[in-house]
Structures are given as structure tokens and as C-alpha cells.
Amino acid sequence: MILQVKPVSGRGKNATSSYQLQVLLNGTQPPIWRRLQVPGNANLCWLHAVLQVTMGWTNSHLHQFISGKHMYADPSAELDQFEGDPPVLDESSFTVTELLTDIHEGLVYDYDFGDSWEHIVTVEKILPGDASTSETAVCLAGSRACPPEDCGGIGGYMELLKALKNKKHPEHRSMKEWLGRPFDPEFFDIATTNDWLRKLKWPRVTESQLRKVLMARDGYHE
């Protein structure tokens, strides 16, 4: 089932343009995707937080953005520490508008370098600024649940689904025990997702604040 809400559009004084983005988790069949509306002056650090909330991840692993030959990440991750590696730019110093100047342009959001969850982020529309939504992100549509963390990437996720679907599968019980909770791969709650997006601070989200939002979303409390 595809869930969606109407995009917010309009004009406002001193309001930045809004970007309608499609986010596709590369390699998934049927596709796992989201449609977002974000402020154009959002930096990539804030976009990272939005993607974690919207997709359903837990921010338990490293990430990076890739645009052309350039990579952007949190400098504290020291992703360019090895000699010969290309420099990794500070994600907090670059905005959506600076990297994505026209429709159909895109970038890659790579999360968890072990499982390699590659998200293709593509500009669908650039909308006039709206002062009422210039400091928030909105999920407009989406389909299917986020894979569980640490399940082994796309290949591992496909095997997990096979095991869960077939009660006679030799790993059916062990996979259910590993998950520790019910899992419906078709489930995506757009209303709840937007509730959590509104809790992200603007214009900067700290690691601590993002962790609190994600833990509360997943039913945990510090």
C-alpha cells in the first residue's frame, strides 16, 4: 500500500525554496521508498536526520552523502583518515540547494558501510518558498517498511523475508527470535512519521537529540 499526503506549497516572504525529493532504497523489490518535502537551505547533516526518521533507521552506523566525485559526512567520523583517500567534506557546511540545483538531479545517501544501504535521492520538484514550512520536513508518500538494522544488506534482507514467510523454513524460528518483535514488511505509517519529523530541531540536530527522537519513536527511553 502506498500512503501519501498533499504537498505543501505557496509563497512567503524571506522563505527558501522547498524541495520535493524521492528517496529510493536501491535494490529493493518491491521498492522501499519515500517522498519528502524539505527546505532548500537545510544542510546535509539535517537531511541525514530527516532520512533516519523517515526511512526508519536507528542511526547506529556511519553514513555519507555522495554527489558526483565529492563525499560529505560528519568530520568526527574521520572517513578520510587513510592516505590517498579523497577528502570528505563537512556535511554541515553544504545545503540541499547548493548540491541540487535542478529537477532530476540527485545524490546518494549511503548508510551502514557494512550492510551498504544505498539510498538514491532525486529532485522531483522545486517549489516556491513557504514561510510556514521553512523549518520542517514533511513526508508526502511512501511504501513498505524499513529493513531491520544489521540484517546483512539487500541480500540478507531478502533471505530474512523468505524465512519469515515460510514457517517450514529452517531459519524461521531463529529469525523471529533474532528480530524480537513482529515485523510487517508492507507496513508504513506516514502520519506517525510526520509526527516524529516535527520533533527534529531546526536548523541543526545534535547526535543526542536525534538519538532521543529515534529511541522514542521505537518505544525506548533513556
KAPE-V399475 format. One record per residue. N is the residue number from 1. PSI is psi as a letter, one per 20 degrees, with the letter a starting at -180 (* if undefined). NEAR is the number of other ideal C-beta (glycine too) atoms within 10 Angstrom. Layout:
<<N PSI NEAR> <N PSI NEAR>>
//
This chain:
<<1 p 8> <2 p 11> <3 q 16> <4 q 12> <5 r 14> <6 p 8> <7 q 18> <8 p 14> <9 r 14> <10 r 13> <11 q 10> <12 q 13> <13 p 6> <14 k 7> <15 p 19> <16 r 19> <17 q 16> <18 q 28> <19 p 24> <20 o 19> <21 p 24> <22 p 17> <23 o 22> <24 p 17> <25 o 21> <26 p 15> <27 i 16> <28 p 17> <29 o 7> <30 q 9> <31 q 11> <32 p 24> <33 r 19> <34 q 27> <35 p 23> <36 q 25> <37 p 22> <38 q 21> <39 p 25> <40 h 19> <41 j 19> <42 p 23> <43 r 20> <44 h 26> <45 g 22> <46 h 24> <47 h 28> <48 g 24> <49 g 23> <50 g 23> <51 h 25> <52 g 25> <53 g 25> <54 g 24> <55 h 23> <56 j 23> <57 r 20> <58 j 17> <59 k 19> <60 i 12> <61 r 14> <62 r 15> <63 r 23> <64 q 20> <65 q 24> <66 p 14> <67 o 18> <68 c 7> <69 j 6> <70 q 14> <71 q 19> <72 p 26> <73 r 23> <74 p 18> <75 h 14> <76 i 8> <77 i 13> <78 l 11> <79 i 19> <80 k 15> <81 i 8> <82 p 7> <83 p 5> <84 i 5> <85 q 10> <86 q 10> <87 q 8> <88 p 19> <89 q 18> <90 o 14> <91 h 21> <92 i 17> <93 j 12> <94 p 18> <95 r 18> <96 g 25> <97 h 15> <98 h 13> <99 h 19> <100 n 20> <101 i 11> <102 r 7> <103 q 13> <104 i 8> <105 r 13> <106 r 18> <107 r 22> <108 p 14> <109 o 24> <110 p 18> <111 p 22> <112 n 16> <113 i 12> <114 g 10> <115 h 18> <116 m 12> <117 o 25> <118 p 17> <119 p 21> <120 o 15> <121 o 23> <122 p 15> <123 p 19> <124 h 17> <125 q 15> <126 o 17> <127 q 18> <128 q 12> <129 q 20> <130 o 19> <131 h 13> <132 i 11> <133 k 20> <134 i 19> <135 k 16> <136 r 18> <137 q 26> <138 p 22> <139 o 26> <140 h 20> <141 r 17> <142 r 24> <143 p 18> <144 q 20> <145 q 16> <146 p 20> <147 q 25> <148 q 19> <149 q 15> <150 k 14> <151 j 18> <152 k 14> <153 a 16> <154 g 18> <155 g 11> <156 h 14> <157 g 21> <158 g 16> <159 h 15> <160 g 20> <161 h 15> <162 g 13> <163 g 18> <164 h 18> <165 h 10> <166 o 11> <167 i 9> <168 i 5> <169 p 14> <170 h 9> <171 j 14> <172 g 15> <173 g 11> <174 h 11> <175 h 19> <176 h 15> <177 h 8> <178 g 13> <179 g 13> <180 j 8> <181 q 8> <182 q 8> <183 o 15> <184 o 9> <185 i 18> <186 i 9> <187 p 13> <188 p 24> <189 o 14> <190 h 20> <191 g 9> <192 h 11> <193 g 21> <194 h 17> <195 g 12> <196 h 18> <197 h 19> <198 i 12> <199 i 15> <200 p 19> <201 q 13> <202 q 12> <203 j 14> <204 p 12> <205 p 22> <206 r 11> <207 h 12> <208 g 9> <209 g 14> <210 g 22> <211 g 17> <212 g 15> <213 g 21> <214 h 19> <215 g 14> <216 g 13> <217 h 17> <218 j 11> <219 j 7> <220 q 11> <221 p 6> <222 * 7>>
//
